[in-house]
């Protein structure tokens, strides 16, 4: 078989490509190993510091600040669902209120309208799972023709109260009052608007980052 120039060059090209690939892969392997070592060290450091960081963040968050955080959300509201004249609206609202500070003796919620058309349900939870409340607040609600109110006594730190207000057959006026005339929170502590759980999460993240800044 006659000698082919292509057959002579092909092995040389393959060898050159293999050498180039090896030269490229060796630095890549070194880089990957270095990255893994760095991330391993970082993971170990975070694992060791995480419990102390959580304790520090919790203590900073619940230390001495007096703050009540609340939020009113419309879950559902629609008219025309009922055939009852003048009461063809259905609405569902959720009020979330939490104590992100120290013990509060009294927190009063005041609605500037009559709450009698609304059915109320409530439950008490913890704002954070690792910060259990010492006890549930005592909640007493009443309403008159002019306004409705709920009084919460002994509002413990970390306590979260979720109230649901539902009106299955109410007028358009009643359905609109819940959002049109928002609740007023009366307390000697500072009052902030928002979900207490979200506020707690961001506060802890900020405290965590402050440890490294």
C-alpha positions as CSV (number, residue, x, y, z in Angstrom):
1,X,0.0,0.0,0.0
2,X,1.5,3.4,-1.0
3,X,2.5,5.7,1.7
4,X,-0.1,8.4,2.5
5,X,0.7,11.9,3.7
6,X,-2.7,12.0,5.4
7,X,-2.0,8.8,7.4
8,X,1.3,10.3,8.6
9,X,-0.1,13.6,9.7
10,X,-3.2,12.2,11.5
11,X,-1.4,10.7,14.4
12,X,0.6,13.9,14.9
13,X,-2.5,16.0,15.0
14,X,-4.2,13.6,17.4
15,X,-1.2,13.8,19.7
16,X,-1.2,17.5,19.6
17,X,-4.9,17.7,20.4
18,X,-4.5,15.3,23.3
19,X,-1.5,17.3,24.7
20,X,-3.5,20.6,24.4
21,X,-6.5,19.0,26.2
22,X,-4.3,17.7,29.0
23,X,-2.7,21.1,29.4
24,X,-6.2,22.6,29.6
25,X,-7.7,20.0,32.0
26,X,-4.9,20.1,34.5
27,X,-5.4,23.8,35.5
28,X,-9.2,23.1,35.5
29,X,-8.7,20.3,37.9
30,X,-6.6,22.4,40.2
31,X,-9.2,25.2,40.1
32,X,-12.0,22.8,40.9
33,X,-10.1,21.3,43.8
34,X,-9.2,24.7,45.1
35,X,-12.9,25.8,44.9
36,X,-14.0,22.7,46.7
37,X,-11.5,23.3,49.5
38,X,-12.7,26.9,49.8
39,X,-16.4,26.0,49.8
40,X,-15.7,23.1,52.3
41,X,-14.0,25.5,54.7
42,X,-16.9,28.0,54.3
43,X,-19.5,25.3,54.9
44,X,-17.7,24.2,58.0
45,X,-17.4,27.7,59.3
46,X,-21.1,28.4,58.7
47,X,-22.0,25.1,60.3
48,X,-20.0,26.0,63.4
49,X,-21.3,29.6,63.7
50,X,-24.9,29.0,62.7
51,X,-26.2,28.1,66.2
52,X,-24.3,31.0,67.8
53,X,-25.6,33.3,65.0
54,X,-29.2,32.2,65.5
55,X,-28.9,32.8,69.3
56,X,-27.3,36.2,68.7
57,X,-30.0,37.2,66.1
58,X,-32.8,36.1,68.3
59,X,-31.4,37.9,71.3
60,X,-31.0,41.1,69.3
61,X,-34.4,40.8,67.8
62,X,-36.3,40.2,71.0
63,X,-34.1,42.1,73.3
64,X,-35.8,45.3,74.4
65,X,-37.6,46.7,71.4
66,X,-41.3,47.2,71.9
67,X,-43.0,46.6,68.6
68,X,-46.4,45.3,67.4
69,X,-46.5,44.3,63.7
70,X,-49.8,43.7,61.9
71,X,-51.2,43.3,58.4
72,X,-54.8,43.0,57.0
73,X,-55.2,40.9,53.8
74,X,-58.2,40.4,51.6
75,X,-58.6,36.7,50.9
76,X,-61.8,36.9,48.9
77,X,-64.4,39.5,48.1
78,X,-67.1,39.3,45.4
79,X,-70.6,40.4,44.9
80,X,-73.4,38.8,43.0
81,X,-73.0,35.3,44.4
82,X,-76.2,35.3,46.5
83,X,-79.8,35.8,45.5
84,X,-80.7,37.5,48.7
85,X,-81.6,41.1,47.8
86,X,-79.2,43.6,49.3
87,X,-77.0,40.9,50.7
88,X,-75.4,39.4,47.6
89,X,-71.7,39.9,48.6
90,X,-69.3,37.4,50.1
91,X,-66.0,38.5,51.7
92,X,-63.2,37.0,53.7
93,X,-60.4,38.9,55.4
94,X,-57.4,37.9,57.5
95,X,-55.8,40.0,60.1
96,X,-52.3,39.0,61.3
97,X,-50.8,40.7,64.3
98,X,-47.7,39.7,66.3
99,X,-45.6,40.9,69.2
100,X,-42.0,41.2,68.0
101,X,-40.8,42.9,71.1
102,X,-41.2,42.4,74.8
103,X,-44.3,41.6,76.9
104,X,-47.2,44.0,76.2
105,X,-50.0,44.3,78.8
106,X,-52.7,45.5,76.5
107,X,-53.1,45.9,72.7
108,X,-56.5,47.2,71.5
109,X,-57.8,46.7,67.9
110,X,-60.5,49.2,66.9
111,X,-62.6,49.0,63.8
112,X,-64.6,52.2,63.0
113,X,-67.7,50.3,62.0
114,X,-70.1,47.6,63.3
115,X,-68.6,44.1,63.2
116,X,-71.9,42.3,63.8
117,X,-72.3,41.2,60.1
118,X,-68.9,39.4,60.3
119,X,-68.1,36.0,61.7
120,X,-64.8,35.9,63.5
121,X,-62.4,33.0,64.0
122,X,-58.9,33.1,65.5
123,X,-55.9,31.1,66.4
124,X,-52.6,31.8,68.2
125,X,-49.3,30.6,66.8
126,X,-45.6,31.4,67.3
127,X,-43.9,34.0,65.0
128,X,-40.8,31.8,64.9
129,X,-40.5,28.1,65.7
130,X,-37.4,28.6,67.7
131,X,-38.9,31.4,69.8
132,X,-42.1,29.8,71.4
133,X,-44.5,32.1,73.2
134,X,-44.8,31.8,76.9
135,X,-48.6,31.9,76.9
136,X,-51.5,32.9,74.7
137,X,-53.0,36.4,75.0
138,X,-56.4,36.9,76.4
139,X,-58.7,38.2,73.6
140,X,-62.1,39.7,74.2
141,X,-64.0,41.2,71.3
142,X,-67.2,43.2,71.3
143,X,-69.1,45.4,68.9
144,X,-71.7,48.1,68.9
145,X,-73.5,50.1,66.3
146,X,-70.6,52.6,65.9
147,X,-67.5,50.4,66.2
148,X,-66.0,47.1,67.0
149,X,-63.0,46.3,69.1
150,X,-60.8,43.4,70.3
151,X,-58.7,43.8,73.4
152,X,-55.6,41.5,73.8
153,X,-54.2,41.3,77.3
154,X,-50.8,39.8,78.2
155,X,-49.5,39.8,74.7
156,X,-46.4,37.6,75.1
157,X,-43.2,38.1,73.0
158,X,-43.2,35.9,69.9
159,X,-47.0,35.4,69.9
160,X,-48.8,35.6,66.6
161,X,-52.6,36.1,66.4
162,X,-54.4,35.3,63.1
163,X,-58.0,36.5,62.9
164,X,-60.3,35.6,60.0
165,X,-63.4,37.7,59.3
166,X,-66.0,36.2,57.0
167,X,-69.3,37.6,55.7
168,X,-71.1,35.1,53.5
169,X,-74.2,37.2,52.8
170,X,-73.6,40.9,53.4
171,X,-74.3,44.1,51.6
172,X,-71.7,45.8,49.4
173,X,-71.3,48.5,52.0
174,X,-70.5,45.9,54.7
175,X,-68.1,44.1,52.4
176,X,-66.2,47.3,51.6
177,X,-65.9,48.6,55.1
178,X,-63.3,46.1,56.2
179,X,-60.7,47.5,53.7
180,X,-62.1,50.9,53.3
181,X,-62.0,51.7,57.0
182,X,-58.9,49.8,58.2
183,X,-58.3,48.7,61.8
184,X,-56.5,50.9,64.2
185,X,-54.0,49.4,66.6
186,X,-53.8,51.1,70.0
187,X,-50.8,50.3,72.2
188,X,-48.0,52.0,74.0
189,X,-45.5,50.1,71.8
190,X,-44.4,51.2,68.4
191,X,-46.7,49.9,65.6
192,X,-45.4,48.7,62.2
193,X,-47.3,47.4,59.1
194,X,-46.4,44.1,57.6
195,X,-46.3,40.4,58.3
196,X,-44.6,39.7,61.6
197,X,-43.1,36.5,60.3
198,X,-41.5,38.2,57.3
199,X,-40.3,41.1,59.4
200,X,-38.7,38.6,61.8
201,X,-37.0,36.7,58.9
202,X,-35.5,39.9,57.4
203,X,-34.4,41.2,60.8
204,X,-32.6,37.9,61.5
205,X,-30.9,38.0,58.1
206,X,-29.8,41.5,58.7
207,X,-28.3,40.5,62.1
208,X,-26.6,37.6,60.5
209,X,-25.0,39.8,57.9
210,X,-23.9,42.3,60.5
211,X,-21.8,39.7,62.1
212,X,-19.6,39.6,59.0
213,X,-19.6,43.3,58.2
